[in-house]
């Protein structure tokens, strides 16, 4: 799948088949995150791969809107250490991982609304580190051919030189 097709078709997945994600696919996802650019090439991330059902349940309990984490065959916690630009660094890393997973037919849904301390305790993360996201991964339960959410037309959001000047061809 080419990158444009991957971007167009990817959607958030919250229901997963009871099917393990092969280790070689997990490694592709991790390598994609590892290869992301970071501020001053600090590469501040660590990845914790979680397959244990009880730990997945504990992560889901730590996330008020992340109950679906418990139903995934695995989750990857993206943890940052000494990140000077954590939103940018984690965002670029996570998007690489999302796209690499989607190319392999594996879906996920970004989750960052969780209790940091509960997640750190469950995964034995040192206190000075920050959990950027918990990403549950698995094969989608429903067909992924469902229509994506509507997006604003490019002409409505792209401008040339100054705000409000239409971008030709948009």
C-alpha positions as CSV (number, residue, x, y, z in Angstrom):
1,X,0.0,0.0,0.0
2,X,1.5,3.4,-0.9
3,X,1.6,6.1,1.8
4,X,-1.2,8.3,0.3
5,X,-3.5,5.3,0.2
6,X,-2.6,4.4,3.7
7,X,-3.3,8.0,4.9
8,X,-6.7,8.1,3.1
9,X,-7.9,4.7,4.3
10,X,-6.6,4.6,7.9
11,X,-9.2,4.9,10.6
12,X,-9.3,4.5,14.4
13,X,-9.9,0.9,15.5
14,X,-11.4,0.1,18.9
15,X,-12.7,-3.5,18.4
16,X,-10.2,-6.2,17.6
17,X,-10.3,-9.8,16.5
18,X,-9.1,-12.4,19.0
19,X,-6.0,-13.0,16.9
20,X,-2.4,-12.4,17.8
21,X,-0.3,-9.9,15.9
22,X,2.9,-11.7,14.7
23,X,6.2,-10.7,16.3
24,X,7.5,-9.6,12.8
25,X,4.7,-7.2,12.4
26,X,5.2,-5.8,16.0
27,X,8.9,-5.3,15.1
28,X,7.9,-3.4,11.9
29,X,5.7,-1.1,14.0
30,X,8.5,-0.5,16.5
31,X,11.1,0.1,13.8
32,X,8.7,2.7,12.2
33,X,8.5,4.5,15.5
34,X,12.3,4.3,16.0
35,X,12.9,5.9,12.6
36,X,10.8,9.0,13.3
37,X,12.5,12.4,13.4
38,X,12.9,14.0,16.8
39,X,14.0,17.4,18.0
40,X,17.8,17.5,17.7
41,X,17.8,13.8,17.0
42,X,17.3,13.1,20.7
43,X,15.1,10.0,20.0
44,X,13.5,10.3,23.5
45,X,11.2,7.3,23.2
46,X,11.0,3.9,24.7
47,X,8.4,1.4,23.7
48,X,6.8,-1.1,26.1
49,X,5.1,-4.0,24.3
50,X,2.3,-5.4,26.4
51,X,0.6,-8.8,25.6
52,X,-0.4,-9.9,29.1
53,X,-4.2,-9.9,29.4
54,X,-4.1,-8.8,33.1
55,X,-1.8,-5.9,32.3
56,X,-3.9,-4.8,29.3
57,X,-6.9,-4.8,31.7
58,X,-5.0,-2.6,34.2
59,X,-4.1,-0.2,31.4
60,X,-7.7,0.0,30.3
61,X,-8.8,0.7,33.9
62,X,-6.3,3.5,34.0
63,X,-7.9,5.2,30.9
64,X,-11.5,6.4,31.5
65,X,-12.2,6.3,27.8
66,X,-9.8,3.4,26.9
67,X,-11.8,0.4,27.9
68,X,-11.1,-1.0,24.4
69,X,-7.4,-1.5,25.4
70,X,-8.4,-4.6,27.3
71,X,-9.8,-6.2,24.2
72,X,-6.7,-5.7,22.1
73,X,-4.2,-8.6,21.6
74,X,-1.4,-6.1,22.5
75,X,-0.7,-2.5,23.4
76,X,2.5,-0.5,23.0
77,X,3.1,2.3,25.5
78,X,5.1,5.1,24.1
79,X,7.3,6.5,26.9
80,X,9.4,9.7,26.6
81,X,12.6,10.4,28.5
82,X,14.0,14.0,28.5
83,X,11.9,15.1,25.6
84,X,12.3,18.8,25.0
85,X,9.4,18.9,22.5
86,X,7.2,15.9,23.7
87,X,4.1,16.6,21.6
88,X,6.1,16.9,18.4
89,X,8.4,14.0,19.0
90,X,5.7,11.6,20.2
91,X,3.3,12.7,17.5
92,X,5.8,11.9,14.7
93,X,6.8,8.7,16.2
94,X,3.2,7.5,16.8
95,X,2.0,8.4,13.3
96,X,4.8,6.4,11.8
97,X,3.7,3.5,14.0
98,X,0.0,3.9,13.0
99,X,0.8,3.9,9.3
100,X,3.2,0.9,9.5
101,X,0.5,-1.1,11.4
102,X,-2.2,-0.1,8.9
103,X,-0.1,-1.2,6.0
104,X,0.1,-4.7,7.7
105,X,-3.7,-4.7,8.2
106,X,-3.4,-3.9,11.9
107,X,-5.4,-1.1,13.5
108,X,-5.1,1.0,16.6
109,X,-6.6,4.0,18.3
110,X,-4.5,6.7,20.0
111,X,-5.2,6.9,23.7
112,X,-3.6,9.6,25.9
113,X,-6.4,10.2,28.4
114,X,-5.1,8.0,31.3
115,X,-3.8,8.3,34.8
116,X,0.0,8.6,34.4
117,X,0.8,7.2,37.8
118,X,-1.4,4.1,37.4
119,X,0.2,3.4,34.0
120,X,3.7,3.9,35.3
121,X,3.0,1.6,38.3
122,X,1.5,-1.1,36.0
123,X,4.5,-1.0,33.6
124,X,7.3,-0.2,36.2
125,X,8.2,3.1,34.4
126,X,10.6,5.4,36.3
127,X,8.9,8.5,37.8
128,X,11.0,11.0,35.7
129,X,9.6,9.5,32.4
130,X,6.3,10.5,30.7
131,X,3.9,8.2,29.1
132,X,2.8,9.8,25.8
133,X,0.3,7.3,24.7
134,X,-1.0,3.8,25.1
135,X,-1.6,2.3,21.6
136,X,-3.7,-0.9,21.5
137,X,-3.0,-2.9,18.3
138,X,-4.9,-5.7,16.6
139,X,-6.7,-6.9,13.5
140,X,-10.0,-4.9,13.1
141,X,-13.2,-6.8,14.1
142,X,-15.2,-5.0,11.4
143,X,-14.3,-4.5,7.8
144,X,-12.1,-1.5,7.3
145,X,-13.9,-0.5,4.1
146,X,-16.4,1.7,6.1
147,X,-16.3,5.3,5.0
148,X,-14.0,7.6,6.9
149,X,-15.2,10.6,8.7
150,X,-15.9,13.6,6.4
151,X,-13.0,16.0,6.0
152,X,-13.1,19.6,5.1
153,X,-12.3,20.4,1.5
154,X,-8.8,21.6,0.9
155,X,-10.1,24.9,-0.6
156,X,-11.6,25.7,2.9
157,X,-8.4,25.2,4.8
158,X,-5.5,26.0,2.4
159,X,-4.4,29.6,1.8
160,X,-1.8,31.2,-0.4
161,X,0.6,33.7,1.2
162,X,-2.0,35.2,3.5
163,X,-5.0,33.9,5.4
164,X,-8.1,34.0,3.2
165,X,-6.3,34.0,-0.1
166,X,-7.5,30.9,-1.9
167,X,-4.8,28.4,-3.0
168,X,-5.2,27.8,-6.7
169,X,-6.1,24.2,-7.5
170,X,-7.2,23.4,-3.9
